[in-house]
Amino acid sequence: MDDHPYVYPYSRAEARRLGEVQRHKDSFRLNVECARAIEQAIREHFNEAAEKLENDCAQPVLDQYGFTRVKFVLANTVNEMGLPHLLSGDVRSWAAQTFVPPDGKYNRYFAADTAASLLEAFIRQTQDAYQALGLFGPEHCIGNDLDYKGRVLVLSPDTLRESCWDARNQLWLGEGGFGCSPTSLGRAVYATCLGDGEQTRWDRSDFTGVLDEQYLPDWALERLEELRAPRQEQSGPTMGGL
């Protein structure tokens, strides 16, 4: 998976306030291109005889623009629909997970112009392609309001470049920092990656939550035991799991 250009998350007015007008322009241009690419893909992959999209419609657009931008454009498209009730409730909920700032007439420019049924089919393919990546999400966590120290944490994909979207880059062992406590004003969480052993500082908000131990892969369990072994030798026998 390649890295893709940054998706600017703020409005044109906010970009002017922050002195980031060019970043907004560059991202907006790609948003518009992505919306047109979605429209073209739907036209080219619509099976008139079966009256449905072919299965490989969304993937070329995802390859070209990346999941983050495609989801941003699709969420904007849902927001700009005149009759959003034509879409199923779960698709509307999916789109609502991505905040698209109100930007006046400019939002309309990067809304894909297509029938609601075809838009929903394209979104379904996007969801399926994302699921195929095998990433961890909120559904794999027991919560995000727990103490993070000594726990296996799930790093949000939104924190990582798309080229790093791999489950091995998501699982981290919380080591310390004021951000480990859910009641602390501090944000820093020091952690070790179970995938490659990297040690670094994150903000508490970078994590989705604490992994439910039933989803802990064998490779992660082995790595976790290696990391905990020296500490157990120093402190003596301990009890408890994750």
Secondary structure as GFF3:
##gff-version 3
##sequence-region A 1 242
A	DSSP	alpha_helix	12	18	.	.	.	ID=ss1
A	DSSP	alpha_helix	21	44	.	.	.	ID=ss2
A	DSSP	beta_strand	46	47	.	.	.	ID=ss3
A	DSSP	beta_strand	52	53	.	.	.	ID=ss4
A	DSSP	alpha_helix	59	80	.	.	.	ID=ss5
A	DSSP	three_ten_helix	84	86	.	.	.	ID=ss6
A	DSSP	alpha_helix	89	96	.	.	.	ID=ss7
A	DSSP	alpha_helix	106	109	.	.	.	ID=ss8
A	DSSP	alpha_helix	116	131	.	.	.	ID=ss9
A	DSSP	three_ten_helix	138	140	.	.	.	ID=ss10
A	DSSP	beta_strand	141	143	.	.	.	ID=ss11
A	DSSP	beta_strand	152	155	.	.	.	ID=ss12
A	DSSP	three_ten_helix	157	159	.	.	.	ID=ss13
A	DSSP	three_ten_helix	162	164	.	.	.	ID=ss14
A	DSSP	three_ten_helix	167	169	.	.	.	ID=ss15
A	DSSP	beta_strand	171	176	.	.	.	ID=ss16
A	DSSP	three_ten_helix	178	180	.	.	.	ID=ss17
A	DSSP	beta_strand	188	193	.	.	.	ID=ss18
A	DSSP	beta_strand	199	203	.	.	.	ID=ss19
A	DSSP	three_ten_helix	204	206	.	.	.	ID=ss20
A	DSSP	beta_strand	207	211	.	.	.	ID=ss21
A	DSSP	three_ten_helix	213	215	.	.	.	ID=ss22
A	DSSP	alpha_helix	218	235	.	.	.	ID=ss23
###
